[in-house]
Amino acid sequence: ESHSAQPRPTSSESHSAQPRPTSSESHSAQPRPTSSESHSAQPHGGARSDANKNFPASEPTFVRSQPTKNQTIRINVASVIPVDPRAHRSTVPAISITGPEYLLVCMQGANLSFDVNAGNSTNGSGVLVSGDISSRALISGTTAQVNAIINGAGGTKILGLAGPVGGHYAVFNFVALSHPSLEQAFCNLGSPTNNRVIYLRALGINRSLIKGSIKLKN
């Protein structure tokens, strides 16, 4: 009788009497701040702002040089240089070049080398030199810079690699460029009218014996 007077609730009734919140209700009751809200609420002193992230750091750009469409160049250079037939070197007379802003000069010759008195360099002024004291030398920069190097130290020297320089030819190519460059392929992309050939002509020096009669007076 005591048991029937105080019936015990079943397991299902116990759970329904004290319902437990579902997982979704629990999360909605205590929402977590989003990542963006957390960063805005607790900024770090050393962190960059979001505005800076939209502007990445700029990188240096490199402009590729190329021959210009206008290849008008005024060139004053000797076509023949008389040399001693025994000489192993000769100096090119002063060369005058005017016209383009930037210039490439290519020098070459069989059994010859060119000394431009500058060495292979890329100095702070922007002038470029390659192949100094070799059979193929290149100079590039502003027209004024190229003039200064070619005519510096008394002028460009031509040296014989296999004997005297007499009887040889030196070829000079002048190419107008958009920017200084030592690209060898550009040497053949200028106007043919801007190419110059210098002939190193050996002087005719001969030894001969001239016989003649001499009258003696008493």
Buried (B, 14 or more C-beta within 10 A) or exposed (E): EEEEEEEEEEEEEEEEEEEEEEEEEEEEEEEEEEEEEEEEEEEEEEEEEEEEEEEEEEEEEEEEBEBBEEBEBEBEBEEEBEBBBEBBBBBBEBBEBEBBEBBBBBBBBEEBBBBBBBEBEBEEEEBBBBBBBBBBBBBBBBBEBBBBBBBEEEBBBBBBBEEBBBBBEBBBBBBBBBBBBBBBEBBEBBBEEBBBEBBBBBEEEEEEEEEEEEEEEE
